Amino acid sequence: MTDDRTANDPVSDLKNLLQSGVAIPTPGVNDPLTAILADRMGFRCIYFSGAAFSASLGIPDIGLFSVDQLIDSVKWITRSTNLPLIVDIDTGFGEAVNVVRVIKELEYLGVAAVQLEDQVSPKRCGHLDGKQIVSEQQYVEKLKAALAARENMLIIARTDSRDVYSFDEAIKRGTLYRDSGADVIFPEALESLDEFKQFAIKVKAPLLANMTEFGKSPLLTVDDLGDIGYSLVIYPATGQRAALGAIKKAFTNIRDYGSQIDSLSDMMNRSQIYDLIDYEKFSELDARIAPTITKKSGF
């Protein structure tokens, strides 16, 4: 595969992807190692999920982590790869002024895009019941604050109105958010291929589809979604869920049979992990530098 990414501008890379005319599969990553793996495997874009991040902290997806926790985790990912990173900022950690701070902090780290949703805070997982959404005016105020604060970052507007009100309301809000300046529209929890198709027809904008497992949306292929007009297809917690399933199997084998041997086929081996983290490069660097330090110190 030809790598046509720019060396230092993930935002331009993301814009090019949005204009490519095909849907881009975008896996969820919540740590540098997973981000590096996605990069090495040839993915063109990655996604930082608030739900998966919450789960990694051992807490539910109801807006409990702080903006500083988010920033600290994201910085390690943007240091590890030049892939465009989309960051889920939930409801923006407060009002418009809080949104401005988040945008400034994440843009400084090199984040390519943020996703801002229209739920009431504290939010709920987009595929669970009990959600509430703010008024159109309240959301547009936050959206415009984000747009005014960004210098070189894309803003993705997510609406949860399909599940809270109706499909027609989702179309109405998607259109409003597009007209208010959002770069990409994200309709959460659509319930059929036809709904995804009709949304794309009526809300003519770059679109993002969420293919999270065990939710309210059918699991459609990237080609299915690309054919009807979607540009980005995210898999927010797929890697995390797969990893936890494999970990549970390994732990079960240790607990019940006293050995992990039956889980070896599910594992990445030592040399593969070392390759991901460039262990040999650092080892060679250490080998070159250590003798010079010893010589200068007189030992």
C-alpha positions as CSV (number, residue, x, y, z in Angstrom):
1,M,0.0,0.0,0.0
2,T,1.3,3.4,-0.9
3,D,1.7,5.7,2.1
4,D,0.6,9.2,1.0
5,R,0.3,10.7,4.5
6,T,1.9,14.0,5.2
7,A,4.7,13.7,7.8
8,N,3.4,16.4,10.2
9,D,-0.2,17.3,9.4
10,P,-2.8,14.7,10.5
11,V,-5.5,17.2,9.9
12,S,-4.7,17.4,6.2
13,D,-4.5,13.7,6.1
14,L,-8.0,13.4,7.6
15,K,-9.4,16.0,5.2
16,N,-7.9,14.0,2.3
17,L,-9.6,10.8,3.7
18,L,-12.9,12.6,3.9
19,Q,-12.6,13.6,0.2
20,S,-11.4,10.2,-1.0
21,G,-14.9,9.0,-1.9
22,V,-14.6,5.8,0.1
23,A,-15.4,4.9,3.7
24,I,-12.5,4.7,6.0
25,P,-12.4,2.0,8.8
26,T,-11.3,3.7,12.0
27,P,-10.5,1.4,15.0
28,G,-10.7,2.6,18.5
29,V,-7.5,2.9,20.5
30,N,-7.0,3.9,24.1
31,D,-3.3,3.5,24.5
32,P,-0.1,4.0,22.5
33,L,0.6,0.3,21.9
34,T,-2.7,-0.3,20.3
35,A,-2.3,2.9,18.2
36,I,1.1,1.7,17.0
37,L,-0.5,-1.6,16.1
38,A,-3.2,0.1,14.1
39,D,-0.6,2.2,12.3
40,R,1.6,-0.9,11.4
41,M,-1.5,-2.7,10.1
42,G,-2.2,0.0,7.6
43,F,-5.2,1.8,9.1
44,R,-5.4,5.4,8.0
45,C,-7.2,6.9,11.0
46,I,-7.8,6.0,14.7
47,Y,-10.4,6.9,17.2
48,F,-10.2,7.6,21.0
49,S,-13.5,6.5,22.6
50,G,-14.9,8.0,25.7
51,A,-16.8,4.8,26.5
52,A,-13.7,2.6,26.1
53,F,-11.5,5.0,28.0
54,S,-14.1,5.0,30.9
55,A,-14.1,1.2,30.9
56,S,-10.2,1.2,31.0
57,L,-10.4,3.2,34.1
58,G,-13.0,0.8,35.6
59,I,-15.8,3.3,35.5
60,P,-19.1,3.5,33.5
61,D,-19.6,5.8,30.5
62,I,-21.4,8.5,32.3
63,G,-19.0,11.4,32.1
64,L,-16.9,10.5,35.2
65,F,-13.4,11.0,33.9
66,S,-11.8,14.5,34.0
67,V,-10.5,16.5,31.1
68,D,-7.0,16.3,32.5
69,Q,-7.2,12.5,32.5
70,L,-8.3,12.6,28.9
71,I,-5.5,15.0,27.9
72,D,-2.8,12.9,29.7
73,S,-3.9,9.7,27.8
74,V,-4.2,11.4,24.4
75,K,-0.8,12.9,24.5
76,W,0.9,9.5,24.6
77,I,-1.1,8.4,21.6
78,T,-0.3,11.4,19.5
79,R,3.4,11.0,20.4
80,S,3.4,7.4,19.2
81,T,1.9,7.8,15.7
82,N,1.2,10.4,13.0
83,L,-2.1,8.8,12.1
84,P,-5.1,11.2,12.3
85,L,-6.7,10.8,15.8
86,I,-10.3,11.6,16.4
87,V,-11.0,12.2,20.1
88,D,-14.4,11.7,21.7
89,I,-14.9,14.7,24.1
90,D,-18.4,13.6,25.1
91,T,-20.4,16.8,26.0
92,G,-17.3,19.0,26.2
93,F,-16.7,18.9,30.0
94,G,-19.1,21.7,30.7
95,E,-20.3,24.8,29.0
96,A,-18.9,26.7,25.9
97,V,-15.9,28.1,27.8
98,N,-15.0,24.5,28.9
99,V,-15.3,23.4,25.3
100,V,-12.8,26.1,24.2
101,R,-10.2,24.9,26.7
102,V,-10.6,21.2,25.6
103,I,-10.2,22.3,21.9
104,K,-7.0,24.3,22.7
105,E,-5.4,21.5,24.7
106,L,-6.1,18.8,22.2
107,E,-5.1,20.9,19.2
108,Y,-1.8,21.5,20.9
109,L,-1.3,17.8,21.1
110,G,-1.9,17.3,17.4
111,V,-5.4,15.8,17.5
112,A,-7.0,15.8,14.1
113,A,-10.6,16.0,15.1
114,V,-12.9,16.0,18.1
115,Q,-16.4,14.6,18.5
116,L,-18.9,16.7,20.5
117,E,-22.3,15.3,21.3
118,D,-25.7,16.9,22.2
119,Q,-26.5,14.9,25.3
120,V,-27.3,16.5,28.7
121,S,-24.4,16.1,31.2
122,P,-23.8,13.7,32.8
123,K,-24.1,11.8,29.5
124,R,-25.0,8.1,28.9
125,C,-23.7,5.5,26.5
126,G,-25.2,6.3,23.1
127,H,-26.7,2.8,22.8
128,L,-28.3,2.6,26.2
129,D,-31.7,3.9,27.3
130,G,-32.2,6.9,29.6
131,K,-30.4,9.5,27.5
132,Q,-31.5,13.2,27.4
133,I,-30.4,15.8,25.0
134,V,-29.9,19.6,25.3
135,S,-31.9,22.1,23.2
136,E,-30.7,22.9,19.7
137,Q,-29.7,26.4,20.9
138,Q,-27.6,25.0,23.7
139,Y,-25.8,22.6,21.5
140,V,-25.1,25.1,18.7
141,E,-23.6,27.5,21.2
142,K,-21.1,24.8,22.2
143,L,-20.5,23.8,18.6
144,K,-19.8,27.4,17.6
145,A,-17.5,27.8,20.5
146,A,-15.5,24.8,19.4
147,L,-15.4,26.1,15.8
148,A,-14.2,29.5,16.9
149,A,-11.5,28.0,19.2
150,R,-10.0,25.6,16.7
151,E,-7.2,26.8,14.4
152,N,-6.5,23.6,12.4
153,M,-8.8,20.8,13.7
154,L,-12.0,19.2,12.4
155,I,-15.2,19.3,14.5
156,I,-17.5,16.3,14.4
157,A,-21.1,16.9,15.6
158,R,-22.9,13.9,17.1
159,T,-26.6,13.8,17.7
160,D,-28.3,11.3,20.0
161,S,-31.8,12.5,19.0
162,R,-32.7,9.4,17.0
163,D,-33.0,7.4,20.2
164,V,-34.4,10.2,22.4
165,Y,-37.0,11.6,20.0
166,S,-37.2,10.3,16.4
167,F,-35.4,9.7,13.2
168,D,-36.9,12.9,11.8
169,E,-35.5,14.8,14.7
170,A,-32.1,13.3,13.9
171,I,-32.3,14.5,10.4
172,K,-33.4,18.0,11.6
173,R,-30.5,18.3,14.0
174,G,-28.0,16.8,11.6
175,T,-28.9,19.4,9.1
176,L,-28.8,22.2,11.6
177,Y,-25.4,21.2,12.9
178,R,-24.1,21.0,9.3
179,D,-25.4,24.4,8.6
180,S,-23.8,25.7,11.8
181,G,-20.4,24.7,10.6
182,A,-19.7,21.2,11.7
183,D,-17.2,19.4,9.5
184,V,-18.6,15.9,9.9
185,I,-22.1,14.8,11.2
186,F,-22.4,11.7,13.4
187,P,-25.9,10.3,13.8
188,E,-25.8,8.0,16.8
189,A,-27.8,4.8,17.2
190,L,-29.6,4.6,13.8
191,E,-31.5,1.4,13.7
192,S,-31.4,0.0,10.1
193,L,-29.5,0.2,6.8
194,D,-32.4,2.2,5.4
195,E,-32.1,4.8,8.2
196,F,-28.4,5.2,7.5
197,K,-29.2,5.5,3.8
198,Q,-32.0,8.1,4.3
199,F,-29.9,10.1,6.7
200,A,-27.2,10.4,4.1
201,I,-29.6,11.4,1.4
202,K,-31.2,14.1,3.5
203,V,-28.2,15.4,5.4
204,K,-25.7,16.0,2.7
205,A,-22.4,16.3,4.6
206,P,-19.4,14.2,5.4
207,L,-20.8,11.5,7.7
208,L,-19.5,9.1,10.4
209,A,-21.1,5.8,11.2
210,N,-20.7,4.0,14.5
211,M,-20.4,0.2,14.2
212,T,-20.1,-0.6,17.9
213,E,-21.0,-4.2,18.8
214,F,-24.0,-5.2,20.9
215,G,-25.8,-1.8,20.4
216,K,-28.9,-0.5,18.6
217,S,-27.3,-0.2,15.1
218,P,-27.0,-3.2,12.7
219,L,-23.4,-4.2,12.0
220,L,-22.9,-3.1,8.4
221,T,-19.7,-3.5,6.4
222,V,-17.4,-0.6,5.5
223,D,-18.4,-1.1,1.8
224,D,-22.1,-1.1,2.7
225,L,-21.7,2.3,4.4
226,G,-19.4,3.7,1.8
227,D,-21.8,2.9,-0.9
228,I,-24.5,5.0,0.7
229,G,-22.3,8.0,1.4
230,Y,-20.5,7.6,4.8
231,S,-16.9,8.7,5.0
232,L,-15.8,7.3,8.4
233,V,-16.7,4.1,10.1
234,I,-15.6,3.8,13.7
235,Y,-15.2,0.7,15.9
236,P,-14.8,2.4,19.3
237,A,-14.5,-0.6,21.6
238,T,-13.9,-3.6,19.3
239,G,-10.2,-4.0,20.2
240,Q,-10.9,-3.6,23.9
241,R,-13.7,-6.1,23.9
242,A,-11.6,-8.6,21.9
243,A,-8.7,-8.2,24.3
244,L,-10.9,-8.6,27.4
245,G,-12.3,-11.8,25.9
246,A,-8.8,-13.2,25.3
247,I,-7.7,-12.1,28.7
248,K,-10.6,-13.8,30.4
249,K,-9.9,-17.0,28.5
250,A,-6.2,-16.9,29.6
251,F,-7.1,-16.2,33.2
252,T,-9.7,-18.9,33.2
253,N,-7.1,-21.4,32.0
254,I,-4.7,-20.4,34.8
255,R,-7.4,-20.5,37.5
256,D,-9.0,-23.8,36.4
257,Y,-6.1,-25.7,34.9
258,G,-3.0,-24.2,36.3
259,S,-1.5,-23.2,33.0
260,Q,-1.8,-20.7,30.2
261,I,-0.6,-23.1,27.5
262,D,-4.0,-23.3,25.8
263,S,-4.1,-19.5,25.4
264,L,-0.7,-19.1,23.6
265,S,-2.4,-19.1,20.2
266,D,-4.4,-16.1,21.2
267,M,-1.3,-14.1,22.2
268,M,1.1,-11.8,20.4
269,N,4.6,-13.2,21.1
270,R,7.5,-11.4,22.7
271,S,9.3,-10.6,19.5
272,Q,6.2,-9.2,17.9
273,I,5.6,-6.8,20.8
274,Y,9.3,-5.8,20.8
275,D,9.0,-5.0,17.1
276,L,6.0,-2.7,17.8
277,I,7.8,-0.7,20.4
278,D,11.1,-0.6,18.4
279,Y,13.0,-2.4,21.2
280,E,16.0,-3.2,18.9
281,K,16.4,0.4,17.9
282,F,16.5,1.6,21.6
283,S,18.9,-1.3,22.4
284,E,21.3,-0.3,19.7
285,L,21.1,3.3,20.8
286,D,21.9,2.2,24.4
287,A,24.8,0.1,23.1
288,R,26.3,3.1,21.3
289,I,25.8,5.6,24.1
290,A,26.7,3.6,27.2
291,P,30.5,3.2,26.3
292,T,30.9,6.9,25.7
293,I,29.3,7.7,29.1
294,T,31.6,5.1,30.8
295,K,34.6,6.6,29.1
296,K,33.8,10.1,30.1
297,S,33.1,9.2,33.7
298,G,36.5,7.5,34.0
299,F,35.2,4.0,35.0
